Amino acid sequence: MSNNAPFSMLDEAAIRAAELRRDPYDYAFVEQAIDGRFKDEVLADAPQIPHRGSYALPSLRYGPKFAACIHDLLSPRFRRIVEQKFDIDLSNRPPSIVMMGNTTGHYNEGYAHTDSKHKIITVLLGFSGEWPHERGRLRILRSNNRDDYAFEFPPEFGKMLMFRVCDHSWHGFLPQKGRRMSLQLCYVDSEWYVRRENLRHGLSAFAKSLPGVRQIIDWAPRSFGNKR
């Protein structure tokens, strides 16, 4: 496929039309970045993630319709849309993708953080069939207080949130048990960071496959306020 080929799954017009909001930091929300008519077939092809936490995309198995969404997201065409929206050059910023499948509702989930200094732009795309809960929506925060928020992002199919990472790009969510499927694409500062994250999440995924270790991980305190 050429660099200028149209998207097969993403709604380019909707993504381009999304307003760039400046308060409390640069972010944009797309109500439906994937046409709703693709919902059933994409979700049928999505990865099966049984546990909490984030999983590196290379470690997951999925079908062709979900793969088509990934292909669009990793395309130069999508990158150029993000570049134009945030007025930034990402041509030398490699993409890194991780997936989240579930949340346990434990106290140590969703803590406020600003993202790693290695991340430049973060793009979130919902793949939950529905999210009927009041809690568990990702909040764009004005501070490290999860109740001090400007916007809430439900992780539902096709909804997209993108933001510029900075020293005050606080975000988080209130703990809520549920099937919370979402994708995180980050443009980062080096291929080294991509490899490190894939390795880190791969080791974490293996640990979570061991029942005794998984219980420890589920209840282990997180580094509240730290970047990741």
C-alpha positions, 0 to 999 in steps of 0.5 A: 500500500502506498503512503497516500492510500486511503484508510480502510478502517479509520474515518479520516474526515472525523479525525481531521475535524477533531478540535485541538483543545488547549486547556489544561494541555493540548488534546483532541477527542474524536467521537467515532474514529472507526465507522460503527458498521465495522464494530462487530467484525473488528471486535471479533478479531481483537486480541483476547486479553484475560488479565489486567495491565498493558500488553505489547502489540507484538505479543498479541494475536489478532485477526485481519479486521483488527490488523487493518485498524493497526495498519491504518494507525501505523501508516504515514497518512495517520502520522501526518494527520497527527503532525498537522493537528499538533503542529509537530514533526514526527517523521523521526519518532517511531510508534509504539503500541500497547493494549489494555484488556481489563481492569480489576477495580483495585485501588492501585489502578488508574493513578494520575501520571503524566507519561514518560519523558520518552513519549511525544504524542499519545493516541488512545483508541477504544475497543470496548464493546461498551463502557456503561460505568461512571468510573473507569473513564480516562480523565484529562486532569488539571493536576495530579488529583483525579477529581480535578478533571477537564474531560472524560474519555470512555474507552468504547469502540472507535472513540479516540483521544490524542494528547501532547505529552508534557510535564503537566499532561496529567491523566488517570481514571477512577478504579472500576472492574470491567473489560476495558479494551483500549489501544495506546499508540505513542510516538516516542523518541527512539527505537531503543525505547520501543524495544525496551517497552516491548520487552518490559510488557512481554515479561510482565505478560508472562508473569501475569500468566502465573496465578500466584505471581498475578495475585501479587501484581494485582495488589502491588502498590503503584508509584503514584504520580510517577511518569511511565 
